[in-house]
Amino acid sequence: MVGRIGRPHGVRGEVTIEVRTDDPGLRFTPGAALLTDPAERGPLTVAGARWNGDVLLLSIEGVDSREDAELLRNTLLLVPVDALPELDDPDDFYDHQLVGLTARLVDGTDLGEVVAVSHEGSDLLVVRRPDDGELLVPFVESIVPTVDLVGGVVVVDPPEGLLEL
C-alpha cells in the first residue's frame, strides 16, 4: 500500500492522501496508475499531485467534482508487486511479504496468522488467532527477532504481559 484516499479537497475533485510510501514523488507522479482496494474503484491514474503544507493532494483522471472524490474516500492505493524496488536492508520487509506468515512464540507455540500490518503510530503485526481473536504485536526486532520468509514464520518473543492469551 502506498496510500489511502482521505477527504475531498475543494470542489474540483482533488483528494487528500494519507501517504504510506517512502517515495511519494515516485508513486504519485502524473500518469502513474495505481491499483485500488476495493479493486472495483480502480485502477486510478494520477492527473496531478501537489503538497498543501504537509498534506498531499491528488487530482485523479475522471474525478472532477467533490461528489466524485467523496466516492473514493478510504480507498487504499496500491502498486503492483513487480513495480516495487528490491530492499537493500535484509531487516526491511514489504507488508505483502509479512501477510500470511505464521506467528509463533520462541517455544514453537502457534499464535496465529499475520493478516495485516498496521502503521498507525508504530508498526504492528495484526495476528488472527485460531479462535478468531486478534493480537497486535509491535514489529520491532526485540519482540519479533526472526522473520523467515522462506519458512513462512515470524518468531515472537514478547515481554511478560504484552500478549494476554
C-alpha positions, 0 to 999 in steps of 0.5 A, a space after each residue: 500500500 502506498 496510500 489511502 484516499 482521505 477527504 475531498 479537497 475543494 470542489 474540483 475533485 482533488 483528494 487528500 492522501 494519507 501517504 504510506 510510501 517512502 517515495 511519494 514523488 515516485 508513486 504519485 507522479 502524473 500518469 502513474 496508475 495505481 491499483 485500488 482496494 476495493 479493486 472495483 474503484 480502480 485502477 486510478 491514474 494520477 492527473 496531478 499531485 501537489 503538497 498543501 503544507 504537509 498534506 498531499 493532494 491528488 487530482 485523479 483522471 475522471 474525478 472532477 467534482 467533490 461528489 466524485 472524490 467523496 466516492 473514493 474516500 478510504 480507498 487504499 492505493 496500491 502498486 503492483 508487486 513487480 513495480 516495487 524496488 528490491 530492499 537493500 536492508 535484509 531487516 526491511 520487509 514489504 507488508 505483502 511479504 509479512 501477510 500470511 506468515 505464521 506467528 509463533 512464540 520462541 517455544 514453537 507455540 502457534 499464535 496465529 496468522 499475520 493478516 495485516 500490518 498496521 502503521 498507525 503510530 508504530 508498526 504492528 503485526 495484526 495476528 488472527 488467532 485460531 479462535 478468531 481473536 486478534 493480537 497486535 504485536 509491535 514489529 520491532 526486532 526485540 519482540 519479533 527477532 526472526 522473520 523467515 520468509 522462506 519458512 513462512 514464520 515470524 518468531 515472537 518473543 514478547 515481554 511478560 504481559 504484552 500478549 494476554 492469551 
